[in-house]
Amino acid sequence: MTAPFEPSHSLVFETIWTPASEGKAPIYTMRLTNRGDAPLADFVLCFSGPARLEANAAIENGRLVRRFSNHSEVAPPKDFVLQPGAVWECSARQLSYPLRHWSDGATSAYVVKSDGSIVVAGTKPTVSTVVENAPKRGTATLGDPASSPVPLSIIPWPGSVEAIVPGQTPDGLALAPETQAQRGACQAFADLTQRLFPGEALVREAHQGGRTVRLVERSGDAEAYRIDFSEGEVVVTASGVTGYLYGLITLGQMLRGARRHRQSFVFPAAGTIEDAPRMGFRGCHLDVVRQFYSSGEVEQFLAVMAWNKLNQFHWHLTDDEAWRIEIVAYPELCTRAAWRGHGLPVPPMLGSGPQPTGGYYTQTEVREIVALAGSYGIDVIPEIDIPGHSYALLEALPELRDPGETGEYASVQGVPNNCINPAQPKAVAFIKEVFRELAELFPSKVLHIGADEVPLGAWSGSPMALDMLRQLAGDNAARSHAGLTNTLTNHDGADDIEGATTSILQAAFVREIHELIKSLGCVTGGWQEAAHGGALDKDASYLVGWRDVPICGRLAGEGYDIVVAPGQAYYLDMSQSTDWNEPGAGWAGAPLPRETYEFDPVGGWTAEQLKHFKGIQACIWSESMTDRAVFDRLVFPRLSAIAETAWTPWERKSWDRFAATAGLMPNLYGHWE
């Protein structure tokens, strides 16, 4: 990128949303104000945010120069000059979806002058013409601790709490480990409390007021623990590091509650807690592609997960907008695919701005993150999203495309030609090398391949793909796809070619990569679309179901191990209500924290389906999260609500108890309403 940048307060960009009414189409108005001293002529306005114009949208009082997914470039009428103090206003009525929340609108803008120089515009939050605009940011407090129906501040709530007698609240916890496993748990707990609550000194020596905490070994489940209280000491019993750690986290939560809200919560002088998780898979997914999170932010988020007793971190490392992990064999991924910006292979998207923006994780950093997660009892599951969602990759390594491919297809997000071609040998070799390197980095031995949202018609213009289809046509399984033989023979039905190309080639690709992953001693994870074509060995894979509970149940009934993560309840990028002033997406709904808390992930399932239920997962997609205070607003306290569903027996859940305690749980950035 060589064009000069001029960060400036001389230009201000505003967007205004007028919803549809009385048969009139909605209007998305764009307004650029020149607050500088010089006139502005012969320029192009560039802006981006989650919402996107249609590919050929008509612009009133302007023209659409380019639209790439949610990045748009609009020019004023010919010979237009924006004088000092003047405003240029244009509008569009054709958007891919109507704006539902203020965060749907543009979050960054800049102007490109005729000489190629760039002026960054100050961008205001999108406003609606039909409501009073007061955008909400930061975490809202749910309830008053004084209203808690129980005297202990614990999330997720334990399986058994017996004979609790209130006692004097200690100034801290004096940990007394004896074995290596106990020392590991105590070190992890001390690290957690320092990361999440610096200055609170939850861990302190006995001579400084710490209550002695002894750790005792027993046999049993690795994540289970028991706590026995007395006036002089606390005894945590477990079978290993993770069980000890979870017992210590429970103690830390109770101590913080008793310290901060003495009239509501106590620290016991007698009683017993016996606890173990309801579900084995208690996960959270984090999209680091749409917005990049540094290693430090990821490590802090792992600490938040551990405090919620979550044990699976699904790390979404690649997508159309960027590639975020170092692959030694392909250094171009770090130099080209990890960055977005004006004039770069991937344009500014989702508010990333004209300057090169992004980043990646070196393999050294990945190992450090994985090691930290392991100390917290968390497995890390890397996702390389293929064959779709691969635009940044293909721009960095264009030789992976079919050189003879013609035509264009687009993803549901409006990204063109974004799929790795299963018929291109270089592309298959590339993916195999990527997963070989990943298998060495991630001891969880679970590699997630994505396999979601491959557009209809992907590769239908690829001679390589059509040749591969002809070869597959001789296979009985391939013939079973409706119309395949006639499609390949006659070439008359465009829809047939598109459908056959997409479903059969994706299945063939998934099958080949799955076999490689098995040979590496790993399990294959995938979104629910990975089941298409029966490509997965059900004994060496699992699916993440994201649409709804009945579809998850159907796949479980077919024998697939399922992690339930439905968008309408567990996608934490969804707004917390339909209120315009709440941030977030809205395509799957707007679950309030209580709705997420009370959602049944296996409602209506049969006993046979439940045999294949692995657990649940929160999903954090980052399109709306340019503002880190918006991250806190969307994720918390719903992440803790999902964590309690994953851990606590259903009959022991209580919204009133949870709401009164949730304000004590950590968020990531410390933003409170």
C-alpha positions as CSV (number, residue, x, y, z in Angstrom):
1,M,0.0,0.0,0.0
2,T,1.7,3.2,-1.1
3,A,-1.1,5.8,-1.1
4,P,-0.6,8.5,1.6
5,F,-3.1,8.6,4.4
6,E,-4.4,11.8,5.9
7,P,-6.2,11.0,9.2
8,S,-8.4,14.1,9.5
9,H,-11.3,15.6,11.4
10,S,-12.2,17.6,8.3
11,L,-14.5,14.9,7.0
12,V,-17.5,13.5,8.9
13,F,-19.5,10.5,7.7
14,E,-23.0,9.7,8.9
15,T,-25.5,7.1,7.9
16,I,-29.2,7.3,8.5
17,W,-31.7,4.4,8.4
18,T,-35.3,4.9,7.5
19,P,-37.3,1.6,7.8
20,A,-39.9,0.6,5.2
21,S,-43.4,2.0,5.9
22,E,-46.7,2.1,4.1
23,G,-45.5,0.3,1.0
24,K,-42.3,2.5,0.8
25,A,-38.9,0.8,0.5
26,P,-36.4,1.4,3.3
27,I,-33.8,4.1,2.7
28,Y,-30.1,4.0,3.7
29,T,-28.8,7.5,3.6
30,M,-25.1,8.4,3.5
31,R,-24.0,11.9,4.4
32,L,-20.5,13.3,4.0
33,T,-19.7,16.7,5.6
34,N,-16.7,18.8,4.6
35,R,-15.5,20.6,7.7
36,G,-12.2,21.5,6.2
37,D,-11.0,24.7,4.5
38,A,-10.6,23.3,1.0
39,P,-13.1,22.1,-1.5
40,L,-13.2,18.4,-2.3
41,A,-13.7,17.2,-5.9
42,D,-13.2,14.1,-8.0
43,F,-13.3,11.7,-5.1
44,V,-14.7,8.3,-4.2
45,L,-16.3,7.6,-0.8
46,C,-15.5,4.1,0.7
47,F,-17.3,2.7,3.7
48,S,-18.0,-0.6,5.4
49,G,-20.0,-2.2,8.2
50,P,-22.0,-5.4,8.7
51,A,-24.8,-4.3,6.4
52,R,-24.1,-4.3,2.7
53,L,-25.6,-2.8,-0.5
54,E,-26.8,-5.0,-3.2
55,A,-24.2,-5.7,-5.9
56,N,-26.0,-3.5,-8.4
57,A,-27.7,-1.1,-6.1
58,A,-29.0,2.2,-7.5
59,I,-27.6,5.2,-5.7
60,E,-29.7,8.3,-5.6
61,N,-27.4,11.4,-6.1
62,G,-24.4,9.3,-6.8
63,R,-23.2,6.0,-8.4
64,L,-21.9,2.7,-7.1
65,V,-18.3,2.3,-8.2
66,R,-17.7,-1.0,-6.4
67,R,-19.3,-3.3,-3.9
68,F,-17.4,-6.2,-2.4
69,S,-19.5,-7.8,0.3
70,N,-19.9,-5.2,3.0
71,H,-17.3,-2.8,1.5
72,S,-18.8,-0.2,-0.8
73,E,-17.4,2.6,-2.9
74,V,-19.7,5.4,-4.0
75,A,-18.9,8.4,-6.2
76,P,-20.9,11.7,-6.3
77,P,-22.4,13.0,-9.6
78,K,-20.0,14.1,-12.3
79,D,-18.3,17.5,-11.7
80,F,-19.6,17.6,-8.1
81,V,-17.6,19.7,-5.7
82,L,-18.0,19.4,-1.9
83,Q,-17.4,22.9,-0.7
84,P,-16.1,23.7,2.8
85,G,-19.1,23.5,5.2
86,A,-21.2,21.7,2.7
87,V,-22.8,18.2,2.8
88,W,-23.1,15.6,0.1
89,E,-26.0,13.3,0.7
90,C,-26.8,10.1,-1.3
91,S,-29.0,7.1,-0.6
92,A,-29.7,3.5,-1.5
93,R,-32.9,1.5,-1.2
94,Q,-31.4,-1.9,-2.2
95,L,-29.6,-3.7,0.7
96,S,-29.0,-7.4,1.2
97,Y,-31.0,-7.2,4.5
98,P,-32.7,-4.4,6.4
99,L,-30.8,-2.8,9.3
100,R,-32.1,-4.0,12.6
101,H,-29.7,-2.4,15.0
102,W,-27.4,0.6,15.1
103,S,-24.3,-1.6,14.8
104,D,-25.5,-2.9,11.4
105,G,-24.5,0.4,9.8
106,A,-21.2,1.7,8.6
107,T,-18.5,1.7,11.2
108,S,-15.6,3.3,9.1
109,A,-15.3,5.5,6.1
110,Y,-12.6,7.2,4.0
111,V,-12.3,9.2,0.8
112,V,-9.9,8.5,-2.0
113,K,-8.9,11.6,-4.0
114,S,-8.0,11.7,-7.7
115,D,-4.3,11.6,-6.9
116,G,-4.7,8.4,-4.9
117,S,-4.3,10.0,-1.5
118,I,-6.7,8.9,1.3
119,V,-8.5,11.0,3.9
120,V,-10.0,9.1,6.8
121,A,-13.5,10.3,7.8
122,G,-14.8,10.5,11.3
123,T,-17.7,8.0,11.3
124,K,-20.7,8.3,13.6
125,P,-22.9,5.5,14.7
126,T,-25.8,4.9,12.4
127,V,-29.1,6.5,13.5
128,S,-32.7,5.6,12.9
129,T,-35.3,8.1,11.8
130,V,-38.1,6.4,13.8
131,V,-36.6,6.0,17.3
132,E,-34.7,8.0,19.9
133,N,-31.1,7.1,19.3
134,A,-29.1,6.0,22.4
135,P,-26.7,3.2,21.3
136,K,-26.0,0.8,24.1
137,R,-22.4,-0.5,24.8
138,G,-20.9,-2.4,27.7
139,T,-22.3,-5.1,29.9
140,A,-25.6,-4.6,31.5
141,T,-26.2,-5.7,35.2
142,L,-28.9,-8.3,35.4
143,G,-30.0,-8.3,39.0
144,D,-29.4,-7.1,42.6
145,P,-27.3,-9.5,44.7
146,A,-29.6,-8.5,47.7
147,S,-32.3,-10.4,46.0
148,S,-30.3,-13.7,45.7
149,P,-32.4,-16.7,46.9
150,V,-29.2,-18.4,48.0
151,P,-26.3,-17.2,50.1
152,L,-23.5,-18.5,47.8
153,S,-22.2,-16.8,44.7
154,I,-21.4,-19.7,42.3
155,I,-21.8,-19.9,38.5
156,P,-22.4,-22.5,37.2
157,W,-24.3,-23.8,40.2
158,P,-23.0,-27.1,41.7
159,G,-24.7,-30.5,41.6
160,S,-25.0,-30.7,45.4
161,V,-24.7,-28.1,48.2
162,E,-25.4,-29.5,51.7
163,A,-25.5,-28.2,55.3
164,I,-23.9,-24.8,54.6
165,V,-23.3,-22.8,57.8
166,P,-22.2,-19.2,57.4
167,G,-18.8,-18.3,58.8
168,Q,-16.3,-15.4,58.9
169,T,-15.2,-14.4,55.5
170,P,-11.4,-14.9,55.1
171,D,-9.2,-12.3,53.5
172,G,-7.9,-14.8,51.0
173,L,-7.1,-18.4,50.3
174,A,-3.9,-19.9,51.5
175,L,-3.2,-22.8,49.1
176,A,-1.3,-25.8,50.4
177,P,-0.5,-28.2,47.5
178,E,1.6,-31.3,48.1
179,T,1.7,-33.2,44.8
180,Q,2.7,-32.0,41.3
181,A,-1.0,-32.1,40.1
182,Q,-2.0,-30.0,43.1
183,R,0.8,-27.5,42.5
184,G,-0.3,-27.2,38.8
185,A,-3.9,-26.5,39.8
186,C,-2.8,-23.9,42.4
187,Q,-0.5,-22.2,39.9
188,A,-3.3,-22.1,37.3
189,F,-5.7,-20.7,39.9
190,A,-3.3,-18.0,41.0
191,D,-2.7,-17.0,37.4
192,L,-6.5,-16.9,36.7
193,T,-7.2,-14.6,39.7
194,Q,-4.3,-12.3,38.8
195,R,-5.5,-12.0,35.2
196,L,-9.2,-11.6,36.0
197,F,-9.1,-9.7,39.3
198,P,-5.8,-7.9,39.6
199,G,-5.4,-6.2,43.0
200,E,-8.0,-8.4,44.8
201,A,-5.4,-10.8,46.2
202,L,-7.7,-13.8,46.4
203,V,-4.6,-15.9,47.0
204,R,-2.6,-15.0,50.1
205,E,-0.6,-16.6,52.8
206,A,-2.1,-17.7,56.1
207,H,-0.1,-15.2,58.0
208,Q,-1.8,-12.5,55.9
209,G,-5.3,-13.7,56.6
210,G,-5.6,-16.5,54.1
211,R,-7.8,-19.5,55.0
212,T,-5.9,-22.7,54.6
213,V,-7.0,-24.8,51.6
214,R,-5.7,-28.4,51.6
215,L,-5.9,-30.6,48.5
216,V,-6.6,-34.3,48.8
217,E,-6.5,-36.9,46.0
218,R,-9.2,-39.4,45.2
219,S,-10.2,-41.5,42.2
220,G,-13.0,-40.5,39.9
221,D,-14.0,-38.2,37.1
222,A,-11.2,-35.8,36.0
223,E,-13.5,-32.7,36.3
224,A,-15.4,-33.6,39.5
225,Y,-14.5,-32.2,42.9
226,R,-15.7,-32.1,46.5
227,I,-15.3,-29.2,49.0
228,D,-15.5,-29.7,52.7
229,F,-15.7,-26.6,54.9
230,S,-14.7,-26.0,58.5
231,E,-13.8,-23.0,60.5
232,G,-10.1,-23.7,60.3
233,E,-9.6,-24.9,56.8
234,V,-11.1,-25.9,53.5
235,V,-10.4,-29.3,51.9
236,V,-10.7,-29.7,48.1
237,T,-10.8,-33.4,46.9
238,A,-10.3,-34.3,43.3
239,S,-8.6,-36.9,41.0
240,G,-6.4,-34.5,39.1
241,V,-5.4,-31.0,38.0
242,T,-8.7,-29.9,36.4
243,G,-10.9,-31.1,39.3
244,Y,-8.7,-29.3,41.8
245,L,-8.8,-26.2,39.7
246,Y,-12.6,-26.2,39.4
247,G,-12.9,-26.6,43.2
248,L,-10.6,-23.6,43.7
249,I,-12.6,-21.6,41.2
250,T,-15.7,-22.3,43.2
251,L,-14.0,-21.1,46.3
252,G,-12.8,-18.0,44.5
253,Q,-16.3,-17.2,43.4
254,M,-17.7,-17.6,46.9
255,L,-14.9,-15.5,48.4
256,R,-15.5,-12.6,45.9
257,G,-19.2,-12.6,46.5
258,A,-18.8,-12.7,50.3
259,R,-16.3,-9.9,50.2
260,R,-18.2,-7.6,47.8
261,H,-21.8,-8.2,49.0
262,R,-21.5,-9.1,52.7
263,Q,-25.2,-8.7,53.3
264,S,-26.1,-11.2,50.5
265,F,-23.4,-13.8,50.3
266,V,-21.4,-15.8,52.8
267,F,-18.2,-18.0,52.9
268,P,-19.1,-21.2,54.7
269,A,-17.7,-22.4,58.1
270,A,-19.3,-25.8,57.6
271,G,-20.9,-27.8,54.8
272,T,-20.1,-29.7,51.7
273,I,-20.2,-29.2,47.9
274,E,-20.1,-32.2,45.6
275,D,-19.9,-31.3,42.0
276,A,-19.3,-32.7,38.5
277,P,-20.4,-31.4,35.0
278,R,-23.6,-32.4,33.3
279,M,-22.0,-32.4,29.9
280,G,-18.5,-33.4,28.7
281,F,-18.3,-30.8,25.9
282,R,-18.7,-27.3,27.2
283,G,-17.5,-25.0,24.5
284,C,-17.1,-21.5,23.1
285,H,-16.2,-20.6,19.6
286,L,-14.3,-17.3,18.9
287,D,-14.1,-15.8,15.4
288,V,-10.7,-14.0,15.2
289,V,-11.0,-13.4,11.5
290,R,-13.7,-10.7,11.1
291,Q,-12.0,-8.8,13.9
292,F,-8.5,-9.7,15.1
293,Y,-7.8,-10.4,18.7
294,S,-4.2,-10.3,19.9
295,S,-2.6,-13.2,21.7
296,G,-3.1,-11.4,25.0
297,E,-6.8,-11.0,24.3
298,V,-7.2,-14.6,23.5
299,E,-5.3,-15.6,26.7
300,Q,-7.6,-13.3,28.7
301,F,-10.6,-14.9,27.1
302,L,-9.4,-18.3,28.0
303,A,-9.2,-17.2,31.6
304,V,-12.9,-16.0,31.4
305,M,-13.8,-19.4,29.9
306,A,-12.0,-21.2,32.7
307,W,-13.8,-19.1,35.4
308,N,-17.1,-20.4,33.8
309,K,-15.8,-24.0,33.8
310,L,-15.9,-24.2,30.0
311,N,-13.5,-26.7,28.5
312,Q,-13.5,-26.5,24.7
313,F,-12.1,-23.5,22.8
314,H,-13.1,-23.6,19.1
315,W,-10.7,-21.2,17.5
316,H,-12.1,-19.9,14.1
317,L,-8.8,-19.0,12.4
318,T,-9.7,-18.6,8.7
319,D,-12.5,-17.1,6.7
320,D,-13.1,-15.0,3.6
321,E,-11.8,-11.9,5.3
322,A,-8.4,-13.2,6.6
323,W,-6.1,-16.0,7.4
324,R,-4.8,-15.9,11.0
325,I,-2.3,-18.7,11.7
326,E,1.3,-19.1,10.5
327,I,1.9,-22.1,8.1
328,V,5.6,-22.5,7.7
329,A,5.3,-24.0,4.2
330,Y,3.3,-21.1,2.9
331,P,4.6,-17.8,4.3
332,E,2.4,-15.8,1.9
333,L,-0.5,-16.5,4.1
334,C,0.9,-14.2,6.8
335,T,2.2,-11.5,4.5
336,R,-0.9,-11.3,2.2
337,A,-3.9,-13.0,3.7
338,A,-3.7,-11.7,7.3
339,W,-4.3,-8.1,6.4
340,R,-7.1,-6.0,5.0
341,G,-6.8,-2.5,3.6
342,H,-7.3,-0.2,0.7
343,G,-5.4,-1.5,-2.4
344,L,-4.7,-4.9,-0.6
345,P,-5.9,-8.2,-2.0
346,V,-8.7,-8.1,0.7
347,P,-10.4,-4.7,0.8
348,P,-11.4,-2.9,4.1
349,M,-14.3,-4.8,5.5
350,L,-16.5,-4.7,8.6
351,G,-15.1,-1.3,9.7
352,S,-11.4,-2.3,9.4
353,G,-10.5,1.0,7.7
354,P,-8.1,1.9,4.8
355,Q,-4.8,1.3,6.5
356,P,-3.4,-2.3,6.6
357,T,-5.3,-3.9,9.5
358,G,-5.2,-7.4,11.0
359,G,-2.6,-9.8,12.2
360,Y,-1.8,-13.5,12.7
361,Y,-0.5,-15.9,15.3
362,T,2.9,-17.4,14.9
363,Q,3.3,-21.0,15.7
364,T,5.3,-20.1,18.8
365,E,2.4,-18.0,20.0
366,V,-0.1,-20.8,19.2
367,R,1.9,-23.2,21.3
368,E,1.9,-20.7,24.2
369,I,-1.8,-20.2,24.0
370,V,-2.4,-23.9,23.8
371,A,-0.2,-24.5,26.8
372,L,-2.1,-21.9,28.8
373,A,-5.4,-23.3,27.8
374,G,-4.2,-26.8,28.9
375,S,-3.3,-25.4,32.3
376,Y,-6.9,-24.2,32.6
377,G,-8.4,-27.5,31.6
378,I,-9.3,-26.3,28.1
379,D,-8.8,-28.1,24.8
380,V,-8.1,-25.9,21.8
381,I,-9.8,-26.9,18.6
382,P,-8.5,-25.0,15.5
383,E,-10.8,-24.4,12.6
384,I,-9.6,-24.0,9.0
385,D,-12.9,-23.2,7.2
386,I,-12.9,-25.1,3.9
387,P,-13.8,-25.5,1.0
388,G,-15.9,-22.3,1.3
389,H,-15.0,-19.1,3.1
390,S,-11.6,-19.1,1.6
391,Y,-11.4,-15.8,-0.4
392,A,-8.4,-14.4,1.5
393,L,-6.5,-17.6,1.1
394,L,-7.1,-17.8,-2.6
395,E,-6.1,-14.2,-3.1
396,A,-2.8,-14.9,-1.3
397,L,-2.2,-18.1,-3.3
398,P,-4.0,-17.6,-6.7
399,E,-2.2,-20.7,-8.1
400,L,-4.7,-22.8,-6.1
401,R,-7.5,-21.8,-8.4
402,D,-8.4,-23.6,-11.7
403,P,-6.7,-21.3,-14.3
404,G,-9.4,-22.2,-16.8
405,E,-12.3,-21.3,-14.5
406,T,-14.9,-18.9,-15.9
407,G,-17.9,-17.1,-14.5
408,E,-18.6,-16.0,-11.0
409,Y,-20.5,-17.3,-8.0
410,A,-21.0,-15.6,-4.6
411,S,-21.4,-16.6,-1.0
412,V,-24.4,-15.6,1.0
413,Q,-22.2,-12.8,2.4
414,G,-21.6,-11.5,-1.1
415,V,-18.0,-12.7,-1.4
416,P,-17.2,-13.9,-4.9
417,N,-15.4,-17.1,-6.0
418,N,-14.4,-18.0,-2.4
419,C,-14.1,-21.8,-2.5
420,I,-11.1,-24.1,-2.7
421,N,-11.4,-26.3,-5.8
422,P,-11.3,-30.0,-4.9
423,A,-10.2,-30.8,-8.5
424,Q,-7.1,-28.6,-8.3
425,P,-4.2,-30.9,-7.1
426,K,-2.3,-27.9,-5.8
427,A,-5.2,-26.9,-3.6
428,V,-5.6,-30.4,-2.2
429,A,-1.9,-30.6,-1.5
430,F,-2.0,-27.2,0.2
431,I,-4.8,-28.2,2.6
432,K,-3.1,-31.5,3.5
433,E,0.1,-29.6,4.4
434,V,-1.9,-27.2,6.5
435,F,-3.5,-29.9,8.5
436,R,-0.2,-31.8,8.9
437,E,1.2,-28.7,10.6
438,L,-1.8,-28.2,12.7
439,A,-1.7,-31.7,14.0
440,E,1.7,-31.0,15.5
441,L,0.5,-27.8,17.2
442,F,-2.8,-28.9,18.8
443,P,-2.6,-31.8,21.4
444,S,-6.4,-32.0,21.5
445,K,-6.1,-33.9,18.2
446,V,-9.3,-32.4,17.0
447,L,-9.1,-30.5,13.7
448,H,-12.2,-28.6,12.5
449,I,-12.7,-28.3,8.7
450,G,-15.7,-26.0,8.6
451,A,-17.4,-27.2,5.4
452,D,-20.3,-24.7,5.8
453,E,-22.1,-22.4,3.4
454,V,-20.5,-23.5,0.1
455,P,-22.5,-21.5,-2.5
456,L,-24.7,-23.3,-5.0
457,G,-22.7,-23.3,-8.3
458,A,-19.3,-23.3,-6.8
459,W,-16.9,-24.7,-9.4
460,S,-19.6,-25.0,-12.1
461,G,-17.4,-22.9,-14.4
462,S,-14.3,-25.0,-13.7
463,P,-13.1,-27.4,-16.4
464,M,-11.1,-29.2,-13.7
465,A,-14.2,-29.7,-11.6
466,L,-16.3,-30.9,-14.5
467,D,-13.6,-33.4,-15.4
468,M,-13.6,-34.7,-11.8
469,L,-17.4,-35.0,-11.9
470,R,-17.2,-37.2,-15.0
471,Q,-14.7,-39.4,-13.2
472,L,-17.0,-39.6,-10.2
473,A,-20.0,-40.4,-12.4
474,G,-18.7,-44.0,-12.7
475,D,-19.2,-44.5,-9.0
476,N,-22.5,-45.9,-7.9
477,A,-22.7,-43.5,-5.0
478,A,-22.2,-40.5,-7.3
479,R,-24.8,-41.8,-9.6
480,S,-27.3,-41.8,-6.8
481,H,-27.4,-38.0,-6.9
482,A,-30.5,-37.0,-8.9
483,G,-29.9,-36.2,-12.5
484,L,-26.1,-36.5,-12.3
485,T,-25.6,-38.8,-15.4
486,N,-27.9,-36.7,-17.6
487,T,-26.3,-33.5,-16.3
488,L,-22.8,-34.6,-17.3
489,T,-23.9,-36.0,-20.6
490,N,-26.1,-33.2,-21.9
491,H,-24.7,-30.0,-20.2
492,D,-28.2,-28.5,-20.6
493,G,-29.4,-28.0,-17.1
494,A,-27.4,-25.2,-15.4
495,D,-29.1,-25.8,-12.1
496,D,-28.4,-29.5,-12.3
497,I,-24.7,-28.8,-13.0
498,E,-24.5,-26.3,-10.1
499,G,-26.2,-28.7,-7.7
500,A,-24.2,-31.7,-8.7
501,T,-20.9,-29.8,-8.7
502,T,-21.4,-28.4,-5.3
503,S,-22.7,-31.4,-3.4
504,I,-20.6,-34.1,-5.0
505,L,-17.3,-32.3,-5.1
506,Q,-17.7,-31.0,-1.6
507,A,-18.4,-34.5,-0.3
508,A,-15.4,-35.9,-2.3
509,F,-13.1,-33.1,-0.9
510,V,-14.4,-33.5,2.7
511,R,-13.9,-37.3,2.4
512,E,-10.3,-36.9,1.2
513,I,-9.3,-34.4,4.0
514,H,-11.1,-36.5,6.6
515,E,-9.1,-39.5,5.6
516,L,-5.9,-37.5,6.0
517,I,-7.0,-36.2,9.4
518,K,-7.7,-39.8,10.6
519,S,-4.2,-40.8,9.4
520,L,-2.8,-38.1,11.6
521,G,-4.5,-39.7,14.6
522,C,-7.0,-36.8,14.9
523,V,-10.8,-36.4,15.0
524,T,-12.5,-34.3,12.3
525,G,-14.9,-31.5,13.4
526,G,-17.3,-29.8,11.1
527,W,-20.3,-27.6,10.9
528,Q,-23.5,-29.5,10.2
529,E,-23.0,-29.2,6.4
530,A,-20.0,-31.5,6.7
531,A,-22.5,-34.3,6.8
532,H,-23.5,-33.7,3.2
533,G,-22.9,-36.7,1.0
534,G,-22.0,-39.0,3.8
535,A,-18.3,-38.2,3.6
536,L,-17.5,-38.5,7.3
537,D,-16.7,-41.6,9.3
538,K,-19.0,-41.2,12.2
539,D,-16.7,-42.9,14.6
540,A,-13.9,-40.3,13.9
541,S,-15.8,-37.0,13.6
542,Y,-18.4,-34.8,15.2
543,L,-20.7,-32.0,13.9
544,V,-21.6,-28.6,15.3
545,G,-25.3,-28.0,14.6
546,W,-26.0,-24.3,14.2
547,R,-29.5,-24.0,12.7
548,D,-31.9,-25.4,15.3
549,V,-32.5,-28.2,17.8
550,P,-34.7,-30.4,15.5
551,I,-32.0,-30.5,12.8
552,C,-29.4,-31.3,15.4
553,G,-31.6,-34.1,16.7
554,R,-32.1,-35.5,13.2
555,L,-28.3,-35.6,12.6
556,A,-27.9,-37.3,16.0
557,G,-30.5,-39.8,15.0
558,E,-28.5,-40.6,11.9
559,G,-25.5,-41.5,14.1
560,Y,-23.5,-38.3,14.1
561,D,-22.0,-37.1,17.4
562,I,-23.4,-33.6,17.8
563,V,-22.5,-30.4,19.6
564,V,-25.6,-28.2,19.8
565,A,-25.0,-24.5,19.0
566,P,-28.2,-23.1,17.5
567,G,-28.1,-19.5,16.3
568,Q,-31.3,-18.4,17.9
569,A,-30.0,-19.1,21.4
570,Y,-26.2,-19.7,21.5
571,Y,-24.9,-17.3,18.8
572,L,-23.6,-14.5,21.0
573,D,-23.3,-12.0,18.1
574,M,-27.1,-11.9,18.1
575,S,-28.5,-8.8,19.7
576,Q,-30.0,-9.2,23.2
577,S,-33.3,-7.7,22.1
578,T,-35.1,-6.2,19.1
579,D,-34.4,-2.7,20.4
580,W,-32.7,-0.6,17.7
581,N,-30.3,0.7,20.3
582,E,-29.0,-2.7,21.2
583,P,-25.9,-3.8,19.1
584,G,-25.6,-7.1,17.3
585,A,-26.9,-9.1,14.4
586,G,-30.5,-10.2,14.1
587,W,-30.9,-12.9,11.4
588,A,-31.4,-15.7,13.9
589,G,-33.3,-13.8,16.6
590,A,-32.6,-11.6,19.6
591,P,-32.4,-13.7,22.7
592,L,-32.5,-12.0,26.0
593,P,-30.1,-13.5,28.6
594,R,-33.0,-15.3,30.3
595,E,-34.1,-16.8,27.0
596,T,-30.5,-18.1,26.5
597,Y,-30.4,-19.4,30.1
598,E,-33.7,-21.3,29.8
599,F,-33.1,-22.7,26.3
600,D,-33.3,-26.5,26.2
601,P,-30.6,-27.7,23.7
602,V,-32.1,-31.2,23.5
603,G,-35.8,-30.5,23.8
604,G,-37.8,-33.4,22.3
605,W,-34.9,-35.7,21.6
606,T,-35.3,-39.4,21.9
607,A,-33.1,-41.7,24.0
608,E,-31.4,-42.9,20.8
609,Q,-30.6,-39.3,19.7
610,L,-29.2,-38.4,23.2
611,K,-26.6,-41.2,22.8
612,H,-24.9,-38.9,20.2
613,F,-25.2,-35.6,22.2
614,K,-21.7,-34.4,23.1
615,G,-22.6,-31.0,24.6
616,I,-23.2,-27.4,23.8
617,Q,-21.2,-24.5,22.5
618,A,-21.5,-20.7,22.5
619,C,-20.5,-19.1,19.2
620,I,-18.9,-15.6,19.0
621,W,-18.9,-14.2,15.5
622,S,-17.2,-10.9,15.3
623,E,-18.8,-8.9,12.5
624,S,-20.5,-6.5,14.8
625,M,-17.6,-6.2,17.3
626,T,-15.4,-3.4,16.0
627,D,-16.1,-1.7,19.3
628,R,-14.8,-3.8,22.2
629,A,-17.5,-2.5,24.4
630,V,-19.9,-4.1,22.0
631,F,-18.1,-7.4,22.5
632,D,-18.8,-7.2,26.3
633,R,-22.4,-6.2,25.6
634,L,-23.1,-9.2,23.4
635,V,-21.1,-11.9,25.1
636,F,-21.9,-11.3,28.8
637,P,-23.8,-12.6,30.7
638,R,-25.1,-14.9,28.1
639,L,-21.8,-16.8,28.0
640,S,-22.3,-17.7,31.7
641,A,-25.9,-18.7,31.0
642,I,-24.7,-21.2,28.4
643,A,-21.9,-22.4,30.8
644,E,-24.5,-23.1,33.5
645,T,-26.7,-25.1,31.1
646,A,-23.6,-27.2,30.2
647,W,-22.6,-27.9,33.8
648,T,-25.6,-27.7,36.1
649,P,-28.4,-30.4,36.3
650,W,-31.5,-28.9,34.7
651,E,-33.6,-29.3,37.8
652,R,-31.0,-27.3,39.9
653,K,-31.0,-24.3,37.6
654,S,-32.6,-21.0,38.8
655,W,-32.9,-17.8,36.8
656,D,-33.4,-15.7,39.9
657,R,-30.2,-17.1,41.5
658,F,-28.2,-16.8,38.3
659,A,-29.3,-13.2,37.7
660,A,-28.4,-12.1,41.2
661,T,-24.9,-13.5,40.9
662,A,-24.0,-12.9,37.2
663,G,-22.7,-9.4,37.9
664,L,-19.8,-11.0,39.8
665,M,-18.6,-12.9,36.7
666,P,-15.7,-11.4,34.7
667,N,-16.1,-9.9,31.3
668,L,-13.3,-9.4,28.8
669,Y,-12.8,-5.6,28.6
670,G,-14.3,-4.3,31.8
671,H,-17.0,-2.3,30.1
672,W,-20.1,-1.9,32.2
673,E,-23.3,0.0,31.3
